[in-house]
Amino acid sequence: MRKYLVTGGAGFIGSNFVKYLFDTRKDIKVRVLDKLTYSGHRANLKDFEKRPDFEFIKGDICDAQIVQKAMRDVEVVVNFAAESAVDRSIDDPQAFIKTDIFGVYTLLEEARKHPGLKRFIQISTDEVYGHILKGSFTETSELRPRNPYSASKLGGERLAYSFFVTYGLPVIISRASNNYGPRCYPEKVIPLFVTNLIDGLKVPVYGKGRQIRDWLFVRDHCAAVDLLIEKGVNGEVYNIGGQQELSNIELAYRILGLFGKDESLIKFVQDRPGHDFRYSLDCSKIKKLGWRQHHNLNKGLKETVEWYKNNEAWWRPIKKKMDQRYQHGFWGEKK
């Protein structure tokens, strides 16, 4: 029986990965370690709570004692645990430095004590590259993060790589583009737009909405991570992208179209400081391992909208507690 530790497993991508494992694997045991901060919810794991092959531990990846308990007897560690909102990192970077760097260090130090560990997957982000106006980033492109979030993620992944080189830890690093899909925290742009429209509210678009993002359906991301556990090469970095680029204003139009609404419900707000213009990933390296995206953006957006329409009991309590700046424009009205 293969035993997994999924840190941050009560969050958006982590809980989808746990579901993916149970949907596609047999003879496994999954242990989740999660601090249950604002974006981690025990409800995301309710379908697994009564399974004998599932275990949940509440705790912080910065806590060495908790990490020691969580990592016992595991063969695979997948580290989704992170502070991950760019706006929050600009507003208050300290928590990002602690979790995304020191937390990774704590996991790596414990992992060194487990010679039976077969994989340590460090989940990173395409934002470590900075932005690119033309072409696409490869895994060997220069790394130039432009905000505290991406800088902290780069610190964590480079620390993980150093443990591969120095101690022989079986580390693989993934850099994914923007994820979307079920159970995404409502401050993120797609669920924010969707839930605002369900409530008849306008959707806030930064600046003129010209920034371009690459969108990756969360289950496709989970499949890629699972493939790296099976076929990835230790010490390597792999880009994981949806290769479906869209400007923020075009994204707003598409979501409005799914609701039968027009552009009168767009509210242009003050832009984010130092806003990265475009992300784009070359994914040929992981595709050589056999990975492919299965959700195009039209299909993925339809499924996502339907999920939020059918799961108001999940997102309404969360949105009531959410920083209301996201709902109306994090950096204020457009000047």
C-alpha positions as CSV (number, residue, x, y, z in Angstrom):
1,M,0.0,0.0,0.0
2,R,1.4,3.3,-1.1
3,K,1.1,6.1,1.6
4,Y,0.8,9.7,0.6
5,L,1.1,12.9,2.6
6,V,-0.7,15.8,1.0
7,T,0.0,19.1,2.7
8,G,-2.5,21.8,2.1
9,G,-4.9,19.0,1.3
10,A,-8.0,20.9,2.5
11,G,-7.4,23.7,0.1
12,F,-8.5,24.1,-3.5
13,I,-5.9,22.2,-5.5
14,G,-5.0,19.9,-2.6
15,S,-8.5,18.6,-2.0
16,N,-9.0,18.0,-5.7
17,F,-5.7,16.0,-5.8
18,V,-7.0,13.9,-2.9
19,K,-10.1,13.2,-4.8
20,Y,-8.1,12.4,-7.9
21,L,-6.0,9.8,-6.0
22,F,-9.1,8.1,-4.6
23,D,-10.8,8.2,-8.1
24,T,-7.8,6.7,-9.9
25,R,-5.7,4.7,-7.5
26,K,-6.2,1.5,-5.5
27,D,-4.4,0.2,-2.4
28,I,-3.4,3.6,-1.2
29,K,-3.6,5.6,2.0
30,V,-3.8,9.4,2.0
31,R,-2.9,11.6,5.0
32,V,-3.7,15.3,4.8
33,L,-1.9,17.9,6.8
34,D,-3.6,21.3,6.8
35,K,-3.6,24.3,9.1
36,L,-7.2,25.2,8.0
37,T,-6.4,28.9,7.4
38,Y,-8.9,31.1,5.5
39,S,-8.6,29.0,2.3
40,G,-8.5,25.6,3.8
41,H,-11.8,23.9,4.7
42,R,-12.5,20.6,6.3
43,A,-15.7,20.4,4.2
44,N,-13.5,20.0,1.1
45,L,-12.6,16.5,2.5
46,K,-16.1,15.4,3.7
47,D,-16.3,12.7,1.1
48,F,-13.3,10.9,2.5
49,E,-13.6,11.4,6.3
50,K,-15.1,8.0,7.0
51,R,-12.7,6.1,4.8
52,P,-10.2,3.8,6.6
53,D,-7.5,4.7,4.1
54,F,-7.8,8.5,4.9
55,E,-6.4,10.5,7.8
56,F,-6.5,14.2,8.6
57,I,-4.1,16.1,10.8
58,K,-4.6,19.7,11.6
59,G,-1.4,21.5,11.8
60,D,1.2,23.9,10.3
61,I,4.0,22.8,8.0
62,C,6.2,25.2,10.1
63,D,5.7,23.0,13.2
64,A,8.5,20.4,13.3
65,Q,6.6,18.1,15.7
66,I,3.4,18.1,13.7
67,V,5.4,17.5,10.5
68,Q,7.2,14.6,12.1
69,K,3.9,13.0,13.0
70,A,2.4,13.6,9.6
71,M,5.4,12.2,7.6
72,R,5.7,8.9,9.4
73,D,5.7,5.9,7.1
74,V,4.8,7.9,3.9
75,E,6.4,7.2,0.6
76,V,5.2,10.3,-1.3
77,V,5.0,13.9,-0.1
78,V,3.1,16.4,-2.2
79,N,3.4,19.9,-0.8
80,F,0.4,22.1,-1.8
81,A,0.6,24.1,1.4
82,A,1.2,27.7,0.7
83,E,0.1,31.3,1.1
84,S,-1.0,31.9,-2.5
85,A,-2.8,35.3,-3.1
86,V,-0.7,38.0,-4.8
87,D,-2.8,40.8,-3.4
88,R,-2.5,39.5,0.1
89,S,1.3,39.1,-0.3
90,I,1.6,42.8,-1.4
91,D,-0.6,43.8,1.6
92,D,1.3,41.7,4.1
93,P,4.2,39.6,2.9
94,Q,5.4,38.2,6.3
95,A,3.1,35.1,6.3
96,F,4.2,34.2,2.8
97,I,7.9,34.2,3.7
98,K,7.1,32.0,6.7
99,T,4.9,29.4,5.1
100,D,6.4,29.3,1.6
101,I,10.0,29.2,2.6
102,F,10.4,28.2,6.3
103,G,7.5,25.7,6.0
104,V,9.1,24.1,3.0
105,Y,12.4,23.9,4.9
106,T,10.6,22.2,7.8
107,L,9.2,19.5,5.5
108,L,12.5,19.0,3.8
109,E,14.4,18.6,7.1
110,E,11.9,15.9,8.2
111,A,12.0,14.2,4.8
112,R,15.7,13.8,5.1
113,K,15.1,11.4,8.0
114,H,13.0,9.0,5.9
115,P,15.2,6.9,3.6
116,G,12.1,5.1,2.3
117,L,10.7,8.4,0.8
118,K,10.3,7.9,-2.9
119,R,9.1,11.3,-4.0
120,F,8.9,14.9,-2.7
121,I,6.8,17.0,-5.1
122,Q,7.2,20.7,-4.5
123,I,4.2,22.6,-6.1
124,S,5.4,25.9,-7.4
125,T,4.0,28.5,-9.8
126,D,4.6,30.0,-13.3
127,E,4.8,33.3,-11.5
128,V,8.4,32.6,-10.5
129,Y,9.4,33.4,-14.0
130,G,8.0,36.9,-13.9
131,H,6.0,38.0,-16.9
132,I,6.7,37.5,-20.6
133,L,5.4,39.7,-23.5
134,K,6.1,37.2,-26.3
135,G,6.8,33.5,-26.5
136,S,6.6,31.1,-23.6
137,F,8.7,30.2,-20.6
138,T,10.6,26.9,-20.6
139,E,11.9,25.2,-17.5
140,T,15.4,26.8,-18.1
141,S,14.1,30.4,-18.5
142,E,15.4,33.1,-16.2
143,L,13.6,33.4,-12.9
144,R,12.5,36.9,-12.1
145,P,9.5,36.9,-9.6
146,R,7.9,40.4,-9.3
147,N,5.8,40.2,-6.2
148,P,6.3,38.8,-2.6
149,Y,4.1,35.8,-3.3
150,S,6.1,34.6,-6.4
151,A,9.4,35.4,-4.6
152,S,8.5,33.3,-1.6
153,K,7.5,30.4,-3.9
154,L,10.8,30.7,-5.7
155,G,12.6,30.6,-2.4
156,G,10.8,27.4,-1.4
157,E,11.3,25.6,-4.6
158,R,15.0,26.5,-4.8
159,L,15.5,25.3,-1.3
160,A,13.8,22.0,-2.3
161,Y,16.2,21.7,-5.2
162,S,19.2,22.3,-2.9
163,F,18.1,19.4,-0.8
164,F,18.1,17.2,-3.9
165,V,21.6,18.3,-4.8
166,T,23.1,18.3,-1.3
167,Y,21.3,15.4,0.4
168,G,19.9,13.3,-2.5
169,L,16.3,13.9,-1.5
170,P,14.0,12.8,-4.4
171,V,12.6,16.2,-5.2
172,I,10.6,17.1,-8.3
173,I,9.3,20.7,-8.8
174,S,6.2,21.6,-10.8
175,R,5.3,25.1,-12.0
176,A,1.7,25.4,-12.9
177,S,-0.4,28.2,-14.5
178,N,-3.6,29.6,-13.0
179,N,-5.9,26.8,-11.8
180,Y,-9.7,26.9,-11.8
181,G,-12.5,24.6,-11.1
182,P,-14.6,23.3,-8.1
183,R,-13.8,24.4,-4.6
184,C,-11.6,27.3,-5.6
185,Y,-11.6,30.0,-2.9
186,P,-14.1,32.8,-3.9
187,E,-11.5,35.6,-3.8
188,K,-9.9,34.1,-7.0
189,V,-11.0,35.8,-10.2
190,I,-13.2,33.0,-11.7
191,P,-15.2,32.0,-8.6
192,L,-15.4,35.7,-7.6
193,F,-16.9,36.6,-10.9
194,V,-19.2,33.6,-10.9
195,T,-20.5,34.1,-7.3
196,N,-20.9,37.8,-7.8
197,L,-23.1,37.2,-10.9
198,I,-25.1,34.6,-9.0
199,D,-25.9,37.4,-6.5
200,G,-26.5,40.0,-9.2
201,L,-23.4,42.0,-8.4
202,K,-20.9,43.5,-10.8
203,V,-17.5,41.8,-11.5
204,P,-14.4,43.9,-10.7
205,V,-11.7,44.0,-13.4
206,Y,-8.3,45.4,-12.6
207,G,-7.2,48.4,-14.8
208,K,-8.4,47.8,-18.3
209,G,-8.4,44.0,-18.0
210,R,-5.6,43.6,-20.6
211,Q,-3.4,41.3,-18.5
212,I,-3.2,37.8,-20.0
213,R,-3.4,34.5,-18.0
214,D,-3.1,30.9,-19.0
215,W,-5.9,28.8,-17.5
216,L,-5.5,25.2,-16.3
217,F,-8.5,23.1,-15.1
218,V,-7.6,21.7,-11.7
219,R,-8.2,18.1,-12.5
220,D,-5.8,18.3,-15.4
221,H,-3.2,19.7,-13.0
222,C,-3.9,16.8,-10.6
223,A,-3.3,14.3,-13.4
224,A,0.0,16.0,-14.2
225,V,1.2,15.8,-10.6
226,D,0.2,12.2,-10.4
227,L,2.2,11.5,-13.5
228,L,5.3,13.2,-12.1
229,I,5.1,10.9,-9.1
230,E,5.1,7.9,-11.4
231,K,7.4,9.0,-14.2
232,G,9.1,12.3,-13.3
233,V,12.9,12.6,-12.9
234,N,14.2,13.6,-9.6
235,G,15.8,17.0,-9.5
236,E,13.9,18.2,-12.6
237,V,11.4,21.0,-13.0
238,Y,8.2,20.6,-15.1
239,N,5.9,23.3,-16.4
240,I,2.2,22.5,-16.2
241,G,0.0,24.8,-18.2
242,G,-3.5,24.9,-19.7
243,Q,-2.1,26.6,-22.8
244,Q,-5.4,28.5,-23.0
245,E,-4.4,32.2,-22.7
246,L,-7.0,34.8,-22.3
247,S,-7.0,38.5,-21.2
248,N,-8.9,39.2,-18.0
249,I,-11.4,41.3,-19.9
250,E,-12.1,38.5,-22.4
251,L,-12.4,36.1,-19.4
252,A,-15.1,38.5,-17.9
253,Y,-17.0,38.5,-21.2
254,R,-17.0,34.7,-21.4
255,I,-18.3,34.3,-17.9
256,L,-20.9,37.0,-18.5
257,G,-22.0,35.1,-21.6
258,L,-22.6,31.9,-19.6
259,F,-25.0,33.9,-17.4
260,G,-26.6,35.7,-20.4
261,K,-25.4,39.0,-19.1
262,D,-23.7,41.9,-20.9
263,E,-20.7,44.2,-20.2
264,S,-22.8,46.6,-18.1
265,L,-22.0,44.3,-15.2
266,I,-18.2,44.9,-15.5
267,K,-16.7,47.3,-13.0
268,F,-13.2,48.6,-13.8
269,V,-11.2,49.1,-10.5
270,Q,-7.8,50.3,-9.5
271,D,-5.0,48.0,-10.9
272,R,-2.8,45.9,-8.7
273,P,0.7,47.4,-8.1
274,G,3.3,45.9,-10.4
275,H,0.7,43.8,-12.1
276,D,2.4,41.1,-14.2
277,F,1.1,41.4,-17.8
278,R,1.3,37.9,-19.3
279,Y,2.2,34.4,-18.2
280,S,2.8,31.6,-20.8
281,L,4.3,28.2,-20.4
282,D,6.0,25.7,-22.8
283,C,4.7,22.3,-21.6
284,S,6.5,20.1,-24.0
285,K,8.7,18.5,-21.3
286,I,5.8,17.0,-19.3
287,K,4.0,16.2,-22.5
288,K,6.9,13.9,-23.4
289,L,5.9,11.9,-20.3
290,G,2.4,11.4,-21.8
291,W,0.4,14.2,-20.1
292,R,-2.3,16.1,-22.0
293,Q,-5.0,18.6,-21.0
294,H,-8.5,17.3,-21.2
295,H,-10.5,20.4,-20.4
296,N,-10.6,23.3,-22.8
297,L,-11.6,26.6,-21.3
298,N,-15.2,26.5,-22.6
299,K,-15.8,23.1,-21.1
300,G,-14.0,23.9,-17.9
301,L,-15.8,27.2,-17.4
302,K,-19.2,25.6,-17.9
303,E,-18.5,22.9,-15.4
304,T,-17.1,25.4,-12.9
305,V,-20.2,27.7,-13.2
306,E,-22.5,24.8,-12.7
307,W,-20.6,23.6,-9.6
308,Y,-20.9,27.0,-7.9
309,K,-24.6,27.3,-8.9
310,N,-25.2,23.9,-7.3
311,N,-23.0,24.4,-4.2
312,E,-24.1,27.7,-2.7
313,A,-24.0,26.0,0.8
314,W,-20.3,25.6,0.3
315,W,-19.3,29.1,-0.9
316,R,-21.8,31.4,0.8
317,P,-20.4,31.0,4.4
318,I,-16.9,31.4,3.0
319,K,-17.7,34.5,1.1
320,K,-19.3,36.2,4.2
321,K,-16.0,35.9,6.0
322,M,-13.9,36.8,2.9
323,D,-12.0,40.1,2.7
324,Q,-14.7,42.3,1.0
325,R,-12.1,44.2,-0.9
326,Y,-12.0,41.3,-3.4
327,Q,-15.7,41.5,-4.1
328,H,-15.6,45.2,-5.0
329,G,-12.0,45.9,-6.0
330,F,-9.0,45.1,-3.7
331,W,-7.1,48.3,-4.4
332,G,-10.1,50.6,-4.5
333,E,-12.1,52.4,-7.1
334,K,-10.4,53.3,-10.3
335,K,-8.8,56.8,-10.3
